[in-house]
Amino acid sequence: MDLSKCGPDYEISASDIAEDHHVRSLLDQLTATSPEVPKWTPWVITEKASIGGLGQELERWVGEADVGGVNVGFVTTPFEDVVELLVPELRSRGIYPEQEEIEDLTAKNISA
């Protein structure tokens, strides 16, 4: 599905799945709605896929489930982007330690 052909408020629906079967699973996810996302549009996708959107979602996980960490793998984005963009966003939200705090961590005081 070429989102550049859609306006920012175009609502993605199940009928869009027929366009590109190789992205069916992604479109299936984008057609599932919730109270937080009542409809999927290119604008909502941009918001959720942005570094700030990811930071907001991780902050929600920490607040709701007391998540102590996540594993981040890359698919198409270089991992350097996570370090250069996501880490500062998480630090600004107070959910990722500053460099000095990381340097003080050892296996002994982590397991204590």
Sine and cosine of phi, psi and omega as CSV:
sin_phi,cos_phi,sin_psi,cos_psi,sin_omega,cos_omega
0.00,0.00,0.80,-0.60,0.00,-1.00
-1.00,-0.09,0.98,-0.18,-0.04,-1.00
-0.92,0.39,-0.33,0.95,0.01,-1.00
-0.92,0.38,-0.30,0.95,0.04,-1.00
-1.00,0.07,-0.10,0.99,-0.05,-1.00
-0.96,-0.28,0.54,-0.84,0.14,-0.99
-0.94,0.34,0.30,-0.95,-0.06,-1.00
-0.89,0.45,-0.38,0.92,0.00,-1.00
-0.96,-0.28,0.20,0.98,0.04,-1.00
-0.90,0.44,0.80,-0.60,-0.02,-1.00
-1.00,0.08,0.87,-0.49,0.02,-1.00
-0.96,0.26,0.75,-0.66,-0.05,-1.00
-0.78,-0.63,0.10,-0.99,0.01,-1.00
-0.86,0.51,-0.49,0.87,0.00,-1.00
-0.91,0.41,-0.36,0.93,0.04,-1.00
-0.95,0.31,-0.32,0.95,-0.01,-1.00
-0.89,0.46,-0.57,0.82,-0.04,-1.00
-0.90,0.43,-0.35,0.94,-0.07,-1.00
-0.92,0.40,-0.71,0.71,-0.07,-1.00
-0.66,-0.75,0.98,-0.18,-0.05,-1.00
-0.93,0.36,-0.40,0.92,-0.02,-1.00
-0.96,0.29,-0.19,0.98,0.09,-1.00
-0.92,-0.40,0.40,0.91,-0.07,-1.00
-0.85,0.53,-0.70,0.71,-0.05,-1.00
-0.90,0.44,-0.63,0.78,0.05,-1.00
-0.90,0.44,-0.71,0.70,0.01,-1.00
-0.91,0.40,-0.57,0.82,0.09,-1.00
-0.86,0.52,-0.66,0.75,0.04,-1.00
-0.92,0.40,-0.61,0.80,-0.06,-1.00
-0.97,0.23,-0.25,0.97,0.05,-1.00
-0.99,-0.12,-0.10,0.99,0.11,-0.99
-0.99,0.13,0.81,-0.58,-0.04,-1.00
-0.94,-0.33,0.19,-0.98,0.01,-1.00
-0.45,-0.89,0.12,-0.99,0.07,-1.00
-0.86,0.51,-0.54,0.84,0.01,-1.00
-0.97,0.25,-0.50,0.86,-0.01,-1.00
-0.75,-0.66,1.00,0.10,-0.04,-1.00
-0.93,0.37,-0.40,0.92,0.10,-1.00
-0.43,-0.90,0.48,-0.88,0.01,-1.00
-0.98,-0.19,0.78,-0.63,0.07,-1.00
-0.73,-0.68,0.28,-0.96,0.10,-1.00
-0.82,0.58,-0.56,0.83,0.03,-1.00
-0.90,0.43,-0.70,0.71,0.00,-1.00
-0.91,0.41,-0.65,0.76,0.03,-1.00
-0.86,0.50,-0.70,0.71,0.02,-1.00
-0.87,0.50,-0.69,0.72,0.00,-1.00
-0.90,0.44,-0.71,0.71,-0.06,-1.00
-0.96,0.28,-0.52,0.86,-0.05,-1.00
-1.00,0.05,-0.18,0.98,-0.02,-1.00
-0.95,0.31,0.29,-0.96,0.04,-1.00
-0.86,0.51,-0.68,0.73,0.03,-1.00
-0.89,0.45,-0.63,0.78,0.04,-1.00
-0.91,0.42,-0.65,0.76,0.04,-1.00
-0.92,0.39,-0.66,0.75,0.05,-1.00
-0.87,0.50,-0.66,0.75,0.01,-1.00
-0.90,0.44,-0.66,0.75,0.00,-1.00
-0.92,0.39,-0.67,0.74,0.04,-1.00
-0.90,0.43,-0.61,0.79,0.06,-1.00
-0.89,0.46,-0.63,0.78,0.04,-1.00
-0.90,0.44,-0.69,0.73,0.01,-1.00
-0.87,0.49,-0.69,0.72,0.01,-1.00
-0.88,0.47,-0.70,0.72,-0.03,-1.00
-0.93,0.36,-0.63,0.78,-0.08,-1.00
-1.00,0.04,-0.60,0.80,-0.12,-0.99
-0.88,-0.47,0.07,1.00,-0.02,-1.00
0.81,0.59,0.66,0.75,0.02,-1.00
-0.90,0.43,0.76,-0.65,-0.03,-1.00
-0.99,-0.11,-0.11,0.99,0.01,-1.00
0.04,-1.00,0.30,-0.95,0.06,-1.00
-0.67,-0.75,0.46,-0.89,0.14,-0.99
-0.99,-0.14,0.80,-0.61,-0.01,-1.00
-0.92,-0.39,0.89,-0.46,0.09,-1.00
-0.95,-0.31,0.36,-0.93,0.00,-1.00
-0.95,-0.30,0.53,-0.85,0.07,-1.00
-0.94,-0.35,-0.87,0.49,0.03,-1.00
-0.83,-0.55,-0.30,0.95,-0.04,-1.00
-1.00,0.00,0.74,-0.68,0.07,-1.00
-0.87,0.49,0.58,-0.81,-0.02,-1.00
-0.89,0.46,-0.44,0.90,0.04,-1.00
-0.84,0.55,-0.55,0.84,0.02,-1.00
-0.89,0.45,-0.58,0.82,0.04,-1.00
-0.89,0.45,-0.72,0.70,-0.03,-1.00
-0.92,0.38,-0.70,0.71,-0.10,-0.99
-0.99,0.17,-0.46,0.89,-0.10,-1.00
-0.92,-0.40,-0.74,0.67,-0.07,-1.00
-0.96,0.27,-0.69,0.72,-0.03,-1.00
-0.84,0.53,-0.75,0.66,0.05,-1.00
-0.87,0.49,-0.58,0.81,0.04,-1.00
-0.90,0.44,-0.69,0.72,0.01,-1.00
-0.93,0.38,-0.60,0.80,0.06,-1.00
-0.90,0.43,-0.64,0.77,0.00,-1.00
-0.91,0.42,-0.39,0.92,0.04,-1.00
-1.00,-0.03,-0.06,1.00,0.03,-1.00
0.97,0.26,0.39,0.92,-0.03,-1.00
-0.89,-0.46,0.20,0.98,0.09,-1.00
-0.67,-0.74,0.76,-0.65,-0.10,-0.99
-0.92,0.39,0.47,-0.88,0.11,-0.99
-0.94,0.33,0.31,-0.95,-0.06,-1.00
-0.82,0.57,-0.66,0.75,-0.03,-1.00
-0.89,0.46,-0.62,0.79,0.00,-1.00
-0.92,0.38,-0.60,0.80,0.01,-1.00
-0.92,0.39,-0.66,0.75,-0.02,-1.00
-0.90,0.44,-0.45,0.90,0.02,-1.00
-0.99,0.16,-0.16,0.99,-0.03,-1.00
-0.98,0.17,0.70,-0.72,0.12,-0.99
-0.72,-0.69,0.25,-0.97,0.03,-1.00
-0.87,0.49,-0.56,0.83,-0.01,-1.00
-0.91,0.42,-0.75,0.66,-0.06,-1.00
-0.99,0.12,-0.23,0.97,0.12,-0.99
-0.96,0.27,-0.66,0.75,-0.06,-1.00
-0.99,0.13,-0.20,0.98,-0.05,-1.00
-0.95,0.30,0.00,0.00,0.00,0.00
